[in-house]
Amino acid sequence: MAWDPVAALTDEDRKRFVRPGEEAERLWLNVPGPFYTGETDNCWTGRMEAPDNVLYAADSAYCREYVFRQPRDPAEVRAVAKAAWADPYGEYYCDGDLRWTPAGVRAWWADRGRVALHLTESLVDFGEGGSVADADAAAGVRDFRSYLDGGLAVDLRAYLFRLEEGRYPEAGERLPQL
């Protein structure tokens, strides 16, 4: 991934994400990367806009949204931006590069068992709902679980490279360890 996902935001979308001087409390389920959420109240809109990137925290009274996979191309950046526009609280952010540190990424990865447990519990919660929205959320949980068990480690190593080198790695460059 040799591109800058934040640079793919339109000027209009950037207005939704960037609020100078605002400190966000990042929801712990957000996968490390430039995009993340805080205290959203989503009305179940995030997955309608960005099903490959956004999921709901089932243990929350308001089923808060979070970014479970960072955008992989400009179309996914646009989808996350649409999810941000749909959030009535304006709690989507794109300044994760300023908030995450290599140590923080490694700590999140080391605590991935907590994320996996949450996903297991979420699958039960969403599976019991029986609605179309619950079925979609359950599909997202399965997608995140597969990603957590599969390609996420490589993506996080590439993100560590970005944090340490200021850019994503080119093909063949050595990635840091988690």
N, C-alpha and C positions, 0 to 999 in steps of 0.2 A: 504494500500500500504506500505508494510514493506521492500521495496527494494530501492536501490540507482540507479536511472536511468543513472546517469553519469558514474557509474562504469560499465555499460553495453556497453559502447563505446569500440571499438577495439583500439589497440595502433595506428593503421594507421588512423582511424577516428579521434582520439584525436588530431592528427597533424593538421587536417583541422579546428578544433574548437579552439584550444588553441594557442594564440599568446601572450606570456608574455609581460606585461606592456602596452598592447593596451587597450585604453579606447573606449568603444563602446557607441554610442548613440542609445539606445533601442527605436524601433518603439513603440509608445504608445499602439497599439492594441495587442501586445504580452501579452498572459495570464501569470501571475506570475508563475515562476518556473525556473528550472535550464537552460532550453533551450530558446533562444530568437534570434531575428534578429535585425540588424541595417539597414543600407542603402543598401538593396539588389537591384539588377537589375535582375529580375528572368527569363526572357525569357519564362515565364509561365511553369517552370519546377518543382516547388516545390510540387504541387499537384499530378504531375505524380509520384513522388517518395514517398510522405507522405500525401495521401489524408485525413487521419484521424487526421492529426496534423497541416497541413500548409494551409494557405489561403492567398488571395491577397487583398491588400488595394486598393480598386477601386478608391479612390480619388487621387491617386498618378499618376503622369505622366508616371512612369515606372511600375505601378502596383506592388509595393513592396510586398514581402512575409513576413508573420509573423506566429508565432506559436500560434494557437488558442486553442490547447489542448496539454498539456504536454504528452509525451509518457507514456503509461500505462503498457508496457511490453517490453522485449528486442527486439522483432520484430519491434515495433514502434520506439524504439531508433535507430535501424538500418535504418529504413525508413527516419527519420529526418537526420541522417548522410548522406544518399544518397542525400537528398535535399541540404544539405550543400555542398557536393562535386559538385553539379550541379550549384551552385551559382557562377557566374564569379567574383564577388567582394569579396568573402570570408567573408560575413557578417552574418554568423551564429555563435552563441556563446553558450557555455555550462557552463558559470561561473555565472549563475543567482543567485546562493546561496550567492555569494559575493556581488551582486548588489542589491538584494531585501532585504528590512527590513520588519518586521511585520507592521510597520506604512505604508510603501509603498504599501504592499499588500492590507491593509485595504483601503487606499486611492484609489487604482485602483478599488476595488470592489464598493466603494461609488460612483465612477464616471462611473459605468457600463452603465448608461443611455446614455452617450456619445457613448459608444461602440455599444449599441443597435441601436441608431440613425444611426451610420455609417453602420451597417448591413442592415438596412432598405433601405438606399440610395444605398448601394452596390447591393442589390437585383434588384433594378430598373436598375442600370448601366449594370450589367451582363445579366439581362433578356432581354435587348434591343439589345444585340450583336448578338444573333442568332447562334453563332458558337458552336462547340463542347466544346471548352475551356470555353466559357462563360457559357454554360449549366453546366459544371462541377464546375466552380467557384460559380454559383448560388446554386448548391446543397451543396457546402461547407458552404456558407453563411447560408443556412437553418439549417445545422448541428450545426454550431456555435451558432446560435440563440436558438436552442433547448437546447444546452449545457448551455448557459448563463442563460436560464430560469429554468434549471433542476439541473443537477449534479455538475456544476462548484462550487457552494458554498461549498459543502462537500469537493471537491478536494482542494479548496483554504484553507479551515480549516486544512486539513491534511498538506498542504505545510506550513502554519503558524506553526504547530507543529514541522515540520522539521527545520524551521528557529530558533525556540526557543529552541528545544531540541537536535538538531544535527542529527536527524533521523526521518524517517516517523513513525507514530504511529502503534502499534500493535492493533489487534482487541480488542475492548472493552475499549481502552484508551480514556479518555475525550479529545475532541478537543477544541481548543480555539475558541472564537467567532470572527466573522468578524466585 
